[in-house]
Amino acid sequence: MTAVSRTLFWKKHIALPQEHGSWVFLFSPLLIGLFAGGRWATASGYLVLAALAAFLFRQPLTVAVKVYSGRRARRDLAAAYFWMGVYGVVGLMGAAGIWREGFGSLAVLAVPAGLVLVWHLYLVSRRAERRQIGVEVVASGTLALAAPAAYWIGVGENDPLGWWLWLLTWLQSAASIVYAALRLEQRMWKEIPPLGERIRRGGRALLYTSFNLIAALALGAAGVLPAGVGLPFGLQWAETVWGTLRPAVGARPTRIGVRQLIVSTLFTILFILGWKL
């Protein structure tokens, strides 16, 4: 690329998502589904390609909407169109490969993702997308659809267990989002409040992770799911209890984000191992 081309098109804030923590909401369900499926097929590679392209496509599209709504300069439009084209072509190649391998029925999973994307873009156009935890939770549910898609390709059929994978990975993502919001709120506190106040403020995060843990343990005990699925949710619950009792007063957002990434990575590993028990 020439210097002019790099100036016009290579703009990191347009090419790549700026919410660094959002990557885990795609890769965790995707990896869980791939390993739970137990077999890597050609269609699995196409799925990874399509899912990654769709995930990346949102960023330049969002920038384009911001330009047309007067929130960004028009000089960003060329780069936004360029990366939309790149990701669009890659995504279509992945989708075509999935179809050719006989898994065209997975296309239905893109419908809810498209609806949530439209909702997000509407909020962007209205300058109302920030601090929308509800939208983030719903969006994480669409990303969690990568888990059943990867699982179904691995086992070669639409096994109902795929829907349990989707639900469990979504519940984990939702709890993670709520917990991250709590930690970011804590960093703004002037001082550490009394124990009762800390528990009250962390009530929503504790409720999410406690429900997830109890549900996973119950499903494992009933034989509906492998007994080991409770392990990763136990980790997430313990982290939430620790974070509630030890507020991140004055902590840097980067430090909070790195810890969240570590916990999510360990959750993914434990889920993959626990699924085999």
Backbone as CSV, one residue per row, in Angstrom:
resi,resn,N_x,N_y,N_z,CA_x,CA_y,CA_z,C_x,C_y,C_z
1,MET,0.844,-1.197,0.000,0.000,0.000,0.000,0.874,1.240,0.000
2,THR,0.457,2.231,-0.745,1.191,3.487,-0.761,0.893,4.260,0.509
3,ALA,1.697,5.330,0.716,1.482,6.142,1.912,0.092,6.746,1.918
4,VAL,-0.383,7.154,0.738,-1.723,7.744,0.635,-2.784,6.707,0.981
5,SER,-2.588,5.486,0.463,-3.569,4.431,0.738,-3.629,4.105,2.225
6,ARG,-2.451,4.039,2.857,-2.429,3.761,4.297,-3.137,4.854,5.077
7,THR,-2.948,6.098,4.651,-3.603,7.217,5.327,-5.110,7.144,5.185
8,LEU,-5.556,6.749,3.980,-6.997,6.710,3.714,-7.689,5.513,4.354
9,PHE,-7.025,4.346,4.292,-7.719,3.115,4.646,-7.278,2.468,5.950
10,TRP,-5.978,2.556,6.297,-5.563,1.883,7.519,-5.736,2.791,8.732
11,LYS,-6.923,2.715,9.289,-7.247,3.450,10.504,-7.756,2.419,11.507
12,LYS,-6.936,2.184,12.518,-7.215,1.099,13.456,-8.582,1.236,14.101
13,HIS,-8.976,2.460,14.432,-10.253,2.651,15.121,-11.443,2.369,14.214
14,ILE,-11.192,2.235,12.922,-12.256,1.894,11.973,-12.189,0.419,11.599
15,ALA,-10.977,-0.098,11.471,-10.796,-1.492,11.045,-11.094,-2.499,12.145
16,LEU,-10.831,-2.123,13.402,-10.960,-3.085,14.495,-11.870,-2.546,15.597
17,PRO,-12.609,-3.436,16.268,-13.469,-3.014,17.381,-12.657,-2.346,18.474
18,GLN,-13.207,-1.289,19.052,-12.504,-0.565,20.102,-12.823,-1.097,21.493
19,GLU,-13.878,-1.907,21.605,-14.203,-2.534,22.887,-13.404,-3.828,22.968
20,HIS,-12.193,-3.729,23.509,-11.283,-4.869,23.478,-11.854,-6.091,24.183
21,GLY,-12.652,-5.888,25.198,-13.224,-7.021,25.913,-14.279,-7.772,25.127
22,SER,-14.753,-7.190,24.023,-15.824,-7.835,23.263,-15.349,-9.073,22.513
23,TRP,-14.035,-9.175,22.263,-13.524,-10.330,21.523,-13.858,-11.649,22.221
24,VAL,-13.780,-11.642,23.533,-13.997,-12.884,24.274,-15.426,-13.384,24.125
25,PHE,-16.375,-12.479,23.880,-17.771,-12.890,23.731,-18.012,-13.631,22.421
26,LEU,-17.074,-13.512,21.477,-17.142,-14.297,20.247,-16.327,-15.581,20.379
27,PHE,-15.070,-15.438,20.809,-14.167,-16.576,20.782,-14.474,-17.618,21.849
28,SER,-14.984,-17.221,23.008,-15.305,-18.204,24.031,-16.396,-19.171,23.578
29,PRO,-17.567,-18.701,23.118,-18.577,-19.649,22.620,-18.089,-20.447,21.411
30,LEU,-17.336,-19.790,20.530,-16.856,-20.475,19.328,-15.924,-21.629,19.690
31,LEU,-14.973,-21.384,20.577,-14.042,-22.433,20.990,-14.757,-23.547,21.745
32,ILE,-15.699,-23.156,22.611,-16.455,-24.158,23.361,-17.220,-25.065,22.401
33,GLY,-17.861,-24.478,21.409,-18.606,-25.270,20.427,-17.709,-26.176,19.606
34,LEU,-16.552,-25.663,19.206,-15.624,-26.458,18.396,-15.117,-27.668,19.168
35,PHE,-14.729,-27.464,20.431,-14.204,-28.565,21.225,-15.310,-29.535,21.649
36,ALA,-16.486,-29.003,21.967,-17.593,-29.879,22.356,-18.028,-30.764,21.194
37,GLY,-17.921,-30.235,19.974,-18.280,-31.013,18.789,-17.355,-32.194,18.566
38,GLY,-16.131,-32.077,19.056,-15.203,-33.199,19.021,-14.570,-33.502,17.685
39,ARG,-14.877,-32.716,16.643,-14.321,-33.011,15.321,-14.182,-31.715,14.533
40,TRP,-12.991,-31.529,13.941,-12.780,-30.358,13.086,-13.094,-30.748,11.647
41,ALA,-14.065,-30.075,11.058,-14.436,-30.325,9.669,-14.078,-29.108,8.819
42,THR,-14.126,-29.290,7.516,-13.862,-28.163,6.620,-14.832,-27.029,6.895
43,ALA,-16.089,-27.380,7.169,-17.099,-26.364,7.460,-16.772,-25.595,8.733
44,SER,-16.025,-26.211,9.653,-15.630,-25.522,10.885,-14.747,-24.319,10.554
45,GLY,-13.822,-24.505,9.632,-12.964,-23.403,9.216,-13.755,-22.292,8.562
46,TYR,-14.705,-22.677,7.729,-15.555,-21.662,7.095,-16.390,-20.907,8.131
47,LEU,-16.825,-21.622,9.162,-17.606,-20.976,10.213,-16.766,-19.943,10.957
48,VAL,-15.540,-20.310,11.310,-14.643,-19.365,11.985,-14.449,-18.133,11.123
49,LEU,-14.255,-18.334,9.831,-14.053,-17.225,8.895,-15.278,-16.319,8.853
50,ALA,-16.461,-16.911,8.722,-17.696,-16.135,8.623,-18.007,-15.409,9.922
51,ALA,-17.831,-16.096,11.044,-18.131,-15.481,12.343,-17.206,-14.307,12.625
52,LEU,-15.914,-14.473,12.351,-14.955,-13.404,12.581,-15.234,-12.209,11.682
53,ALA,-15.556,-12.462,10.411,-15.852,-11.375,9.480,-17.102,-10.609,9.907
54,ALA,-18.125,-11.343,10.334,-19.362,-10.691,10.776,-19.110,-9.850,12.023
55,PHE,-18.286,-10.369,12.922,-17.951,-9.642,14.145,-17.203,-8.345,13.817
56,LEU,-16.253,-8.416,12.908,-15.454,-7.249,12.553,-16.236,-6.250,11.709
57,PHE,-17.204,-6.723,10.948,-17.981,-5.863,10.048,-18.708,-4.754,10.807
58,ARG,-19.098,-5.038,12.041,-19.876,-4.066,12.804,-19.146,-2.753,13.025
59,GLN,-17.806,-2.815,13.223,-17.064,-1.594,13.539,-17.073,-0.573,12.406
60,PRO,-16.657,-0.916,11.176,-16.725,0.091,10.109,-18.155,0.521,9.779
61,LEU,-19.103,-0.394,9.925,-20.494,-0.026,9.681,-20.964,1.002,10.700
62,THR,-20.581,0.809,11.952,-20.925,1.767,13.006,-20.305,3.133,12.724
63,VAL,-19.055,3.135,12.262,-18.387,4.394,11.924,-19.132,5.097,10.801
64,ALA,-19.559,4.342,9.800,-20.298,4.935,8.678,-21.595,5.581,9.160
65,VAL,-22.297,4.905,10.064,-23.537,5.464,10.610,-23.242,6.744,11.387
66,LYS,-22.141,6.756,12.110,-21.760,7.956,12.850,-21.448,9.113,11.910
67,VAL,-20.832,8.810,10.773,-20.541,9.859,9.786,-21.837,10.463,9.270
68,TYR,-22.777,9.610,8.891,-24.038,10.104,8.323,-24.933,10.769,9.363
69,SER,-24.703,10.467,10.631,-25.492,11.128,11.679,-24.780,12.358,12.235
70,GLY,-23.666,12.722,11.621,-22.954,13.941,12.007,-22.041,13.814,13.201
71,ARG,-21.704,12.585,13.587,-20.864,12.383,14.756,-19.389,12.218,14.411
72,ARG,-19.089,11.987,13.138,-17.709,11.846,12.686,-17.506,12.606,11.379
73,ALA,-16.248,12.923,11.112,-15.921,13.639,9.878,-16.068,12.711,8.673
74,ARG,-16.394,13.276,7.521,-16.612,12.479,6.315,-15.324,11.840,5.801
75,ARG,-14.185,12.308,6.283,-12.929,11.700,5.837,-12.793,10.247,6.322
76,ASP,-13.587,9.854,7.313,-13.554,8.471,7.794,-14.383,7.532,6.926
77,LEU,-15.167,8.091,6.020,-16.099,7.276,5.248,-15.386,6.327,4.292
78,ALA,-14.303,6.788,3.653,-13.583,5.935,2.700,-13.048,4.685,3.388
79,ALA,-12.442,4.863,4.552,-11.911,3.715,5.289,-13.036,2.793,5.749
80,ALA,-14.150,3.379,6.173,-15.281,2.564,6.615,-15.802,1.698,5.468
81,TYR,-15.952,2.284,4.290,-16.410,1.523,3.121,-15.401,0.440,2.742
82,PHE,-14.115,0.775,2.816,-13.068,-0.177,2.456,-13.137,-1.415,3.339
83,TRP,-13.201,-1.224,4.668,-13.200,-2.368,5.574,-14.533,-3.110,5.556
84,MET,-15.624,-2.395,5.298,-16.896,-3.088,5.112,-16.815,-4.017,3.911
85,GLY,-16.148,-3.550,2.853,-15.976,-4.390,1.665,-15.112,-5.607,1.937
86,VAL,-13.996,-5.398,2.652,-13.090,-6.512,2.973,-13.804,-7.564,3.811
87,TYR,-14.412,-7.111,4.900,-15.084,-8.066,5.788,-16.303,-8.698,5.122
88,GLY,-16.978,-7.917,4.283,-18.143,-8.445,3.585,-17.770,-9.577,2.642
89,VAL,-16.685,-9.399,1.894,-16.226,-10.439,0.964,-15.792,-11.687,1.730
90,VAL,-15.017,-11.495,2.802,-14.556,-12.633,3.601,-15.748,-13.369,4.214
91,GLY,-16.716,-12.603,4.718,-17.893,-13.214,5.311,-18.695,-14.020,4.304
92,LEU,-18.840,-13.499,3.097,-19.573,-14.218,2.051,-18.843,-15.487,1.641
93,MET,-17.513,-15.420,1.613,-16.733,-16.629,1.301,-16.971,-17.700,2.367
94,GLY,-16.966,-17.277,3.634,-17.211,-18.224,4.706,-18.615,-18.815,4.631
95,ALA,-19.608,-17.955,4.386,-20.997,-18.420,4.294,-21.180,-19.373,3.121
96,ALA,-20.547,-19.054,1.991,-20.645,-19.931,0.821,-20.021,-21.294,1.106
97,GLY,-18.889,-21.285,1.833,-18.245,-22.545,2.181,-19.104,-23.391,3.101
98,ILE,-19.752,-22.747,4.065,-20.651,-23.463,4.983,-21.795,-24.095,4.200
99,TRP,-22.338,-23.330,3.272,-23.452,-23.818,2.445,-23.002,-25.006,1.592
100,ARG,-21.831,-24.880,0.978,-21.317,-25.934,0.110,-21.060,-27.230,0.871
101,GLU,-20.685,-27.089,2.158,-20.420,-28.270,2.978,-21.688,-28.906,3.542
102,GLY,-22.839,-28.341,3.197,-24.105,-28.956,3.592,-24.703,-28.458,4.888
103,PHE,-24.229,-27.297,5.356,-24.760,-26.755,6.605,-25.454,-25.401,6.378
104,GLY,-26.133,-25.297,5.260,-26.818,-24.046,4.920,-27.895,-23.658,5.913
105,SER,-28.434,-24.650,6.645,-29.484,-24.354,7.628,-28.991,-23.445,8.743
106,LEU,-27.677,-23.363,8.937,-27.124,-22.501,9.979,-27.354,-21.025,9.676
107,ALA,-27.727,-20.721,8.442,-27.955,-19.320,8.065,-29.052,-18.679,8.902
108,VAL,-29.974,-19.496,9.418,-31.060,-18.947,10.232,-30.531,-18.298,11.505
109,LEU,-29.353,-18.727,11.964,-28.772,-18.155,13.180,-28.320,-16.707,12.967
110,ALA,-28.179,-16.297,11.710,-27.754,-14.924,11.420,-28.912,-13.931,11.562
111,VAL,-30.136,-14.431,11.580,-31.300,-13.531,11.638,-31.335,-12.717,12.932
112,PRO,-31.279,-13.353,14.119,-31.281,-12.547,15.352,-30.089,-11.610,15.432
113,ALA,-28.945,-12.035,14.910,-27.765,-11.169,14.928,-28.021,-9.916,14.090
114,GLY,-28.676,-10.083,12.950,-28.995,-8.943,12.098,-29.959,-7.980,12.774
115,LEU,-30.943,-8.520,13.475,-31.918,-7.675,14.166,-31.263,-6.861,15.283
116,VAL,-30.373,-7.509,16.038,-29.672,-6.808,17.120,-28.746,-5.738,16.543
117,LEU,-28.129,-6.026,15.395,-27.249,-5.045,14.755,-28.040,-3.804,14.339
118,VAL,-29.214,-4.010,13.796,-30.064,-2.876,13.406,-30.430,-2.052,14.638
119,TRP,-30.754,-2.717,15.722,-31.070,-2.034,16.986,-29.886,-1.200,17.454
120,HIS,-28.710,-1.794,17.404,-27.494,-1.084,17.815,-27.253,0.149,16.937
121,LEU,-27.402,-0.004,15.633,-27.154,1.120,14.722,-28.175,2.235,14.931
122,TYR,-29.388,1.858,15.261,-30.398,2.877,15.564,-29.983,3.698,16.772
123,LEU,-29.506,3.011,17.819,-29.041,3.714,19.018,-27.837,4.596,18.700
124,VAL,-26.958,4.111,17.830,-25.791,4.900,17.428,-26.236,6.180,16.741
125,SER,-27.201,6.060,15.854,-27.688,7.240,15.127,-28.352,8.246,16.051
126,ARG,-28.847,7.768,17.203,-29.508,8.628,18.178,-28.566,9.054,19.306
127,ARG,-27.272,8.687,19.174,-26.276,8.977,20.200,-26.664,8.381,21.558
128,ALA,-27.231,7.193,21.525,-27.743,6.589,22.766,-27.213,5.183,22.996
129,GLU,-26.061,4.849,22.390,-25.567,3.483,22.494,-24.719,3.225,23.732
130,ARG,-24.260,4.275,24.401,-23.366,4.088,25.542,-24.126,3.630,26.785
131,ARG,-23.462,2.780,27.566,-23.986,2.282,28.835,-25.352,1.611,28.682
132,GLN,-25.514,0.889,27.607,-26.736,0.138,27.368,-26.465,-1.331,27.700
133,ILE,-26.490,-1.639,28.993,-26.164,-2.998,29.418,-27.152,-4.007,28.823
134,GLY,-28.410,-3.618,28.739,-29.405,-4.518,28.172,-29.088,-4.895,26.732
135,VAL,-28.663,-3.917,25.942,-28.296,-4.179,24.551,-27.072,-5.087,24.483
136,GLU,-26.106,-4.835,25.353,-24.893,-5.649,25.379,-25.210,-7.099,25.728
137,VAL,-26.123,-7.286,26.667,-26.499,-8.646,27.064,-27.173,-9.370,25.911
138,VAL,-28.094,-8.690,25.236,-28.778,-9.301,24.093,-27.787,-9.591,22.969
139,ALA,-26.886,-8.639,22.708,-25.885,-8.831,21.656,-24.977,-10.015,21.961
140,SER,-24.622,-10.189,23.235,-23.779,-11.334,23.601,-24.505,-12.649,23.341
141,GLY,-25.829,-12.618,23.411,-26.608,-13.813,23.104,-26.510,-14.198,21.641
142,THR,-26.430,-13.201,20.761,-26.273,-13.513,19.336,-24.871,-14.050,19.050
143,LEU,-23.858,-13.512,19.741,-22.507,-14.034,19.557,-22.394,-15.462,20.087
144,ALA,-23.155,-15.755,21.135,-23.130,-17.096,21.725,-23.698,-18.147,20.775
145,LEU,-24.407,-17.721,19.726,-24.927,-18.670,18.738,-23.802,-19.373,17.980
146,ALA,-22.583,-18.842,18.097,-21.443,-19.518,17.476,-21.211,-20.885,18.111
147,ALA,-21.583,-21.028,19.385,-21.372,-22.304,20.090,-22.189,-23.444,19.472
148,PRO,-23.520,-23.305,19.344,-24.261,-24.403,18.721,-23.888,-24.617,17.260
149,ALA,-23.580,-23.528,16.543,-23.206,-23.683,15.139,-21.955,-24.553,15.008
150,ALA,-20.930,-24.242,15.812,-19.692,-25.021,15.765,-19.929,-26.460,16.235
151,TYR,-20.765,-26.619,17.251,-21.054,-27.947,17.788,-21.780,-28.805,16.752
152,TRP,-22.785,-28.224,16.104,-23.558,-28.978,15.109,-22.697,-29.416,13.935
153,ILE,-21.769,-28.561,13.531,-20.864,-28.952,12.459,-19.993,-30.113,12.920
154,GLY,-19.530,-30.042,14.165,-18.670,-31.101,14.690,-19.353,-32.450,14.772
155,VAL,-20.595,-32.462,15.248,-21.306,-33.743,15.411,-22.061,-34.135,14.143
156,GLY,-22.155,-33.218,13.188,-22.777,-33.530,11.907,-24.291,-33.473,11.878
157,GLU,-24.917,-32.963,12.933,-26.374,-32.846,12.971,-26.782,-31.793,14.002
158,ASN,-28.043,-31.366,13.928,-28.554,-30.350,14.853,-28.994,-30.991,16.173
159,ASP,-28.023,-31.475,16.903,-28.277,-32.105,18.205,-28.816,-31.063,19.182
160,PRO,-29.886,-31.392,19.946,-30.453,-30.437,20.909,-29.456,-29.917,21.938
161,LEU,-28.381,-30.671,22.199,-27.374,-30.209,23.152,-26.754,-28.879,22.718
162,GLY,-26.817,-28.612,21.425,-26.283,-27.347,20.930,-26.990,-26.150,21.535
163,TRP,-28.297,-26.291,21.733,-29.055,-25.179,22.332,-28.666,-24.977,23.786
164,TRP,-28.329,-26.056,24.495,-27.851,-25.905,25.868,-26.509,-25.183,25.884
165,LEU,-25.655,-25.488,24.916,-24.382,-24.779,24.817,-24.608,-23.290,24.606
166,TRP,-25.569,-22.977,23.739,-25.883,-21.563,23.480,-26.363,-20.886,24.753
167,LEU,-27.285,-21.520,25.457,-27.842,-20.910,26.661,-26.775,-20.715,27.734
168,LEU,-25.953,-21.714,27.954,-24.932,-21.622,28.996,-23.885,-20.556,28.672
169,THR,-23.438,-20.507,27.431,-22.442,-19.489,27.073,-23.047,-18.093,27.108
170,TRP,-24.321,-17.987,26.785,-24.981,-16.682,26.867,-25.108,-16.245,28.323
171,LEU,-25.507,-17.178,29.189,-25.632,-16.842,30.605,-24.287,-16.376,31.171
172,GLN,-23.209,-17.028,30.748,-21.890,-16.619,31.222,-21.542,-15.214,30.724
173,SER,-21.813,-14.942,29.457,-21.518,-13.625,28.889,-22.333,-12.538,29.572
174,ALA,-23.612,-12.809,29.807,-24.485,-11.826,30.453,-23.985,-11.503,31.855
175,ALA,-23.629,-12.535,32.610,-23.117,-12.321,33.963,-21.798,-11.560,33.928
176,SER,-20.973,-11.841,32.945,-19.690,-11.163,32.814,-19.874,-9.684,32.527
177,ILE,-20.849,-9.359,31.688,-21.129,-7.953,31.351,-21.616,-7.194,32.580
178,VAL,-22.529,-7.795,33.322,-23.065,-7.155,34.525,-21.961,-6.978,35.567
179,TYR,-21.117,-7.976,35.714,-20.024,-7.900,36.683,-19.004,-6.829,36.277
180,ALA,-18.709,-6.740,34.984,-17.770,-5.720,34.512,-18.317,-4.324,34.789
181,ALA,-19.619,-4.145,34.599,-20.247,-2.849,34.885,-20.123,-2.510,36.370
182,LEU,-20.282,-3.519,37.226,-20.120,-3.309,38.664,-18.702,-2.865,38.988
183,ARG,-17.707,-3.530,38.422,-16.313,-3.197,38.710,-15.964,-1.781,38.228
184,LEU,-16.495,-1.408,37.076,-16.238,-0.057,36.566,-16.933,0.996,37.433
185,GLU,-18.082,0.639,37.973,-18.778,1.545,38.884,-17.992,1.684,40.188
186,GLN,-17.445,0.582,40.674,-16.695,0.600,41.929,-15.483,1.519,41.869
187,ARG,-14.847,1.581,40.710,-13.617,2.375,40.613,-13.872,3.861,40.832
188,MET,-15.126,4.287,40.720,-15.470,5.693,40.906,-15.862,6.016,42.339
189,TRP,-15.972,4.996,43.186,-16.350,5.233,44.570,-15.230,5.996,45.288
190,LYS,-15.612,6.840,46.213,-14.632,7.617,46.974,-13.947,6.783,48.053
191,GLU,-14.696,5.816,48.579,-14.164,4.958,49.627,-14.899,3.629,49.627
192,ILE,-14.350,2.652,50.323,-14.983,1.335,50.409,-16.141,1.403,51.397
193,PRO,-17.358,1.135,50.949,-18.517,1.215,51.852,-18.596,0.017,52.787
194,PRO,-19.501,0.054,53.769,-19.693,-1.090,54.673,-20.075,-2.351,53.902
195,LEU,-19.893,-3.491,54.553,-20.130,-4.781,53.920,-21.535,-4.891,53.329
196,GLY,-22.537,-4.486,54.108,-23.912,-4.588,53.625,-24.147,-3.783,52.361
197,GLU,-23.553,-2.598,52.291,-23.701,-1.747,51.119,-22.989,-2.357,49.916
198,ARG,-21.836,-2.966,50.131,-21.106,-3.608,49.036,-21.933,-4.754,48.437
199,ILE,-22.537,-5.539,49.319,-23.357,-6.661,48.843,-24.594,-6.154,48.112
200,ARG,-25.191,-5.085,48.625,-26.380,-4.527,47.974,-26.053,-4.035,46.566
201,ARG,-24.955,-3.325,46.443,-24.582,-2.787,45.132,-24.159,-3.887,44.160
202,GLY,-23.629,-4.964,44.704,-23.238,-6.071,43.842,-24.324,-7.112,43.685
203,GLY,-25.537,-6.778,44.136,-26.634,-7.740,44.137,-26.965,-8.312,42.774
204,ARG,-26.988,-7.470,41.762,-27.365,-7.955,40.424,-26.330,-8.934,39.895
205,ALA,-25.059,-8.588,40.033,-24.002,-9.484,39.566,-24.020,-10.791,40.342
206,LEU,-24.220,-10.723,41.654,-24.287,-11.934,42.471,-25.486,-12.795,42.090
207,LEU,-26.608,-12.145,41.785,-27.808,-12.879,41.373,-27.560,-13.636,40.078
208,TYR,-26.933,-12.979,39.102,-26.660,-13.612,37.807,-25.767,-14.836,37.978
209,THR,-24.633,-14.655,38.660,-23.682,-15.755,38.760,-24.195,-16.876,39.671
210,SER,-24.957,-16.522,40.694,-25.519,-17.553,41.573,-26.539,-18.394,40.818
211,PHE,-27.391,-17.731,40.031,-28.367,-18.468,39.215,-27.657,-19.397,38.236
212,ASN,-26.621,-18.877,37.575,-25.888,-19.685,36.604,-25.282,-20.925,37.253
213,LEU,-24.674,-20.737,38.423,-24.033,-21.856,39.104,-25.054,-22.903,39.528
214,ILE,-26.138,-22.453,40.125,-27.173,-23.391,40.585,-27.778,-24.148,39.398
215,ALA,-28.060,-23.430,38.307,-28.641,-24.063,37.122,-27.692,-25.096,36.524
216,ALA,-26.410,-24.753,36.422,-25.427,-25.671,35.841,-25.278,-26.920,36.704
217,LEU,-25.220,-26.730,38.014,-25.092,-27.869,38.921,-26.327,-28.767,38.855
218,ALA,-27.497,-28.141,38.785,-28.740,-28.908,38.734,-28.846,-29.706,37.432
219,LEU,-28.500,-29.091,36.325,-28.560,-29.778,35.032,-27.545,-30.911,34.972
220,GLY,-26.379,-30.698,35.595,-25.387,-31.754,35.639,-25.822,-32.904,36.522
221,ALA,-26.415,-32.588,37.664,-26.870,-33.631,38.589,-28.015,-34.442,37.995
222,ALA,-28.855,-33.783,37.189,-29.994,-34.467,36.578,-29.594,-35.288,35.359
223,GLY,-28.356,-35.155,34.929,-27.907,-35.911,33.768,-28.269,-35.285,32.438
224,VAL,-28.818,-34.093,32.471,-29.169,-33.409,31.227,-27.905,-32.967,30.501
225,LEU,-26.923,-32.522,31.281,-25.645,-32.063,30.750,-24.519,-32.772,31.489
226,PRO,-23.313,-32.761,30.936,-22.185,-33.360,31.654,-22.011,-32.755,33.039
227,ALA,-21.629,-33.566,34.006,-21.534,-33.120,35.398,-20.512,-32.011,35.583
228,GLY,-19.524,-31.937,34.709,-18.456,-30.963,34.875,-18.798,-29.544,34.482
229,VAL,-20.000,-29.283,33.946,-20.319,-27.917,33.493,-20.438,-26.950,34.669
230,GLY,-20.573,-27.480,35.870,-20.653,-26.586,37.018,-19.316,-25.958,37.383
231,LEU,-18.210,-26.569,36.965,-16.877,-26.076,37.326,-16.620,-24.642,36.864
232,PRO,-16.817,-24.326,35.581,-16.540,-22.955,35.140,-17.458,-21.928,35.785
233,PHE,-18.700,-22.310,36.037,-19.618,-21.358,36.664,-19.274,-21.155,38.135
234,GLY,-18.664,-22.162,38.746,-18.176,-21.992,40.109,-17.057,-20.966,40.155
235,LEU,-16.193,-20.999,39.158,-15.121,-20.007,39.061,-15.688,-18.606,38.912
236,GLN,-16.673,-18.449,38.023,-17.250,-17.130,37.793,-17.963,-16.612,39.042
237,TRP,-18.643,-17.504,39.733,-19.331,-17.106,40.966,-18.322,-16.653,42.017
238,ALA,-17.233,-17.407,42.170,-16.207,-17.054,43.159,-15.574,-15.706,42.829
239,GLU,-15.340,-15.458,41.562,-14.770,-14.171,41.152,-15.714,-13.024,41.481
240,THR,-17.016,-13.232,41.270,-17.996,-12.189,41.544,-18.092,-11.901,43.039
241,VAL,-18.060,-12.940,43.849,-18.070,-12.757,45.309,-16.832,-11.977,45.729
242,TRP,-15.671,-12.362,45.212,-14.415,-11.674,45.538,-14.490,-10.204,45.128
243,GLY,-14.984,-9.933,43.917,-15.047,-8.561,43.424,-16.070,-7.710,44.164
244,THR,-17.110,-8.341,44.667,-18.110,-7.616,45.441,-17.549,-7.209,46.800
245,LEU,-16.821,-8.123,47.419,-16.270,-7.857,48.747,-15.022,-6.979,48.707
246,ARG,-14.312,-7.000,47.559,-13.089,-6.209,47.409,-13.264,-5.243,46.240
247,PRO,-13.961,-4.132,46.463,-14.268,-3.180,45.383,-13.007,-2.643,44.707
248,ALA,-13.132,-2.369,43.421,-12.010,-1.867,42.624,-11.928,-0.341,42.710
249,VAL,-11.928,0.192,43.914,-11.902,1.648,44.116,-10.584,2.205,43.575
250,GLY,-10.696,3.127,42.623,-9.518,3.772,42.059,-8.727,2.940,41.081
251,ALA,-9.186,1.734,40.765,-8.446,0.867,39.838,-8.539,1.388,38.408
252,ARG,-7.536,1.104,37.624,-7.544,1.504,36.225,-8.444,0.571,35.418
253,PRO,-9.148,1.102,34.424,-9.996,0.238,33.589,-9.223,-0.891,32.936
254,THR,-7.955,-0.621,32.560,-7.140,-1.664,31.928,-6.936,-2.845,32.861
255,ARG,-6.686,-2.543,34.119,-6.479,-3.612,35.105,-7.735,-4.455,35.264
256,ILE,-8.880,-3.789,35.295,-10.150,-4.509,35.403,-10.368,-5.373,34.173
257,GLY,-10.086,-4.803,33.005,-10.280,-5.537,31.758,-9.392,-6.759,31.641
258,VAL,-8.141,-6.635,32.053,-7.214,-7.760,31.979,-7.669,-8.890,32.893
259,ARG,-8.119,-8.533,34.090,-8.600,-9.577,35.013,-9.836,-10.268,34.432
260,GLN,-10.727,-9.494,33.836,-11.911,-10.076,33.210,-11.517,-11.044,32.102
261,LEU,-10.521,-10.656,31.320,-10.061,-11.515,30.228,-9.480,-12.819,30.761
262,ILE,-8.716,-12.732,31.833,-8.120,-13.929,32.432,-9.207,-14.873,32.943
263,VAL,-10.189,-14.312,33.640,-11.277,-15.135,34.184,-12.082,-15.779,33.057
264,SER,-12.376,-15.013,32.010,-13.137,-15.556,30.876,-12.358,-16.652,30.165
265,THR,-11.041,-16.476,30.058,-10.210,-17.498,29.429,-10.215,-18.785,30.250
266,LEU,-10.077,-18.641,31.573,-10.125,-19.806,32.447,-11.498,-20.464,32.397
267,PHE,-12.557,-19.653,32.312,-13.906,-20.195,32.195,-14.006,-21.072,30.949
268,THR,-13.496,-20.571,29.834,-13.554,-21.314,28.579,-12.821,-22.639,28.689
269,ILE,-11.636,-22.615,29.274,-10.840,-23.840,29.427,-11.553,-24.841,30.330
270,LEU,-12.065,-24.353,31.458,-12.771,-25.243,32.393,-14.041,-25.809,31.783
271,PHE,-14.721,-25.018,30.970,-15.951,-25.509,30.327,-15.607,-26.636,29.358
272,ILE,-14.569,-26.434,28.558,-14.160,-27.447,27.595,-13.777,-28.745,28.316
273,LEU,-13.030,-28.614,29.409,-12.637,-29.802,30.177,-13.828,-30.421,30.883
274,GLY,-14.672,-29.561,31.473,-15.827,-30.057,32.202,-16.842,-30.738,31.322
275,TRP,-16.939,-30.332,30.071,-17.896,-30.935,29.143,-17.547,-32.409,28.878
276,LYS,-16.286,-32.748,29.028,-15.845,-34.107,28.759,-15.993,-35.029,29.969
277,LEU,-16.312,-34.463,31.135,-16.427,-35.305,32.334,-17.738,-36.078,32.374
